[in-house]
């Protein structure tokens, strides 16, 4: 009987941990999708809810040079100059979510129909909310 109780307790702990990880993964994915969907729709205020104030965002341009740095305020300026890309036309895929304590990492495959890229992200959980603190991207290679 004691063995049965121990096994049940162990299974319950493992199941609770798996459910918690699933909730955390969903929260990380929701944060990332809120960021990218609102970026494309030029909705800075909604997007900014997913960003840490100390966001570091940069990447590799198609020619292999480094982009400028894009802290939140520079992203806001960029969003004033680009056309909106409606959510129903977007293709955003969050992958490889890894969580350790209050840190997470993930990748995001995204872009426009003829220009796609992958963003690697780090997130921080503060006050019960995930915030994106680091983004580095690279464009997909075009087929010659």
C-alpha positions as CSV (number, residue, x, y, z in Angstrom):
1,X,0.0,0.0,0.0
2,X,2.8,2.3,0.8
3,X,4.4,1.7,-2.6
4,X,1.1,2.6,-4.3
5,X,0.8,5.8,-2.4
6,X,4.4,6.8,-3.2
7,X,3.8,6.0,-6.9
8,X,0.6,8.1,-7.0
9,X,2.3,11.0,-5.3
10,X,5.3,10.8,-7.7
11,X,2.9,10.7,-10.7
12,X,1.0,13.7,-9.3
13,X,4.2,15.7,-8.9
14,X,5.3,14.9,-12.4
15,X,1.9,15.7,-13.9
16,X,1.7,19.0,-12.0
17,X,5.2,20.0,-13.3
18,X,4.2,19.0,-16.9
19,X,1.0,21.1,-16.7
20,X,2.9,24.1,-15.2
21,X,5.4,23.8,-18.1
22,X,2.6,23.7,-20.6
23,X,1.1,26.9,-19.1
24,X,4.4,28.6,-19.1
25,X,5.1,27.6,-22.7
26,X,1.7,29.0,-23.7
27,X,2.4,32.3,-21.9
28,X,5.8,32.6,-23.7
29,X,4.3,31.8,-27.0
30,X,1.4,34.3,-26.4
31,X,4.0,37.0,-25.5
32,X,6.0,36.4,-28.7
33,X,2.9,36.3,-31.0
34,X,1.6,39.5,-29.4
35,X,4.9,41.2,-30.2
36,X,5.2,40.1,-33.8
37,X,1.5,40.4,-34.8
38,X,1.3,43.9,-33.5
39,X,4.6,44.8,-35.0
40,X,3.3,43.9,-38.4
41,X,0.0,45.7,-37.7
42,X,1.9,48.9,-36.5
43,X,0.2,48.8,-33.1
44,X,3.1,49.9,-30.9
45,X,1.2,50.2,-27.6
46,X,-0.1,46.6,-27.9
47,X,3.3,45.3,-29.0
48,X,5.1,47.2,-26.2
49,X,3.2,45.2,-23.6
50,X,5.5,42.2,-24.6
51,X,8.7,44.2,-24.5
52,X,11.1,44.8,-21.6
53,X,12.2,48.4,-21.5
54,X,15.8,47.3,-21.9
55,X,15.0,45.3,-25.1
56,X,18.1,44.7,-27.3
57,X,17.0,43.9,-30.9
58,X,19.3,43.6,-33.8
59,X,20.1,41.2,-36.7
60,X,21.8,40.4,-39.9
61,X,20.7,42.1,-43.0
62,X,20.4,40.2,-46.3
63,X,23.8,41.4,-47.4
64,X,25.4,40.1,-44.2
65,X,25.9,43.4,-42.4
66,X,24.6,44.1,-38.9
67,X,21.4,46.1,-38.6
68,X,21.0,49.1,-36.3
69,X,19.9,48.4,-32.7
70,X,16.2,48.7,-32.2
71,X,15.2,49.5,-28.6
72,X,11.4,50.0,-28.1
73,X,11.4,53.7,-29.1
74,X,13.3,53.0,-32.3
75,X,10.8,50.2,-33.1
76,X,8.0,52.8,-32.6
77,X,9.7,55.1,-35.2
78,X,10.1,52.2,-37.6
79,X,6.5,51.3,-37.3
80,X,5.4,54.8,-38.4
81,X,7.2,54.3,-41.8
82,X,6.1,50.9,-42.9
83,X,2.8,49.6,-44.3
84,X,0.5,47.4,-42.2
85,X,0.6,43.7,-42.7
86,X,-2.7,42.3,-41.6
87,X,-2.8,39.3,-39.2
88,X,-4.8,37.1,-41.6
89,X,-1.9,37.2,-44.0
90,X,0.9,36.6,-41.5
91,X,2.6,33.3,-40.9
92,X,4.3,33.3,-37.5
93,X,5.6,30.1,-35.9
94,X,7.0,30.0,-32.4
95,X,9.4,27.0,-31.8
96,X,12.0,25.6,-29.4
97,X,10.6,27.2,-26.2
98,X,13.0,26.5,-23.3
99,X,12.2,27.7,-19.8
100,X,14.5,27.8,-16.8
101,X,13.1,29.6,-13.8
102,X,12.4,33.2,-14.8
103,X,14.2,32.9,-18.1
104,X,13.0,31.6,-21.5
105,X,14.3,31.3,-25.0
106,X,12.5,30.6,-28.2
107,X,12.7,31.0,-31.9
108,X,10.2,32.7,-34.2
109,X,9.9,32.0,-37.9
110,X,8.2,35.0,-39.5
111,X,8.2,37.7,-42.2
112,X,6.5,38.8,-45.3
113,X,5.5,36.5,-48.2
114,X,8.7,37.2,-50.2
115,X,11.1,38.0,-47.2
116,X,11.2,35.6,-44.3
117,X,13.5,35.5,-41.3
118,X,14.0,33.7,-38.0
119,X,14.3,35.6,-34.7
120,X,16.0,34.1,-31.6
121,X,14.6,35.5,-28.4
122,X,15.3,35.7,-24.7
123,X,12.5,36.5,-22.3
124,X,12.4,37.4,-18.7
125,X,9.5,36.8,-16.3
126,X,8.9,39.8,-14.0
127,X,5.9,40.5,-11.8
128,X,4.2,37.4,-13.3
129,X,4.5,38.5,-17.0
130,X,6.9,37.4,-19.7
131,X,8.8,40.2,-21.4
132,X,11.1,40.0,-24.5
133,X,14.5,41.3,-23.5
134,X,16.7,40.2,-26.4
135,X,16.1,39.5,-30.1
136,X,18.5,38.6,-32.8
137,X,17.4,37.7,-36.4
138,X,18.7,36.5,-39.7
139,X,16.9,36.6,-43.0
140,X,16.4,33.4,-44.9
141,X,18.7,32.9,-47.9
142,X,17.1,33.6,-51.2
143,X,17.2,31.0,-53.9
144,X,19.3,32.3,-56.8
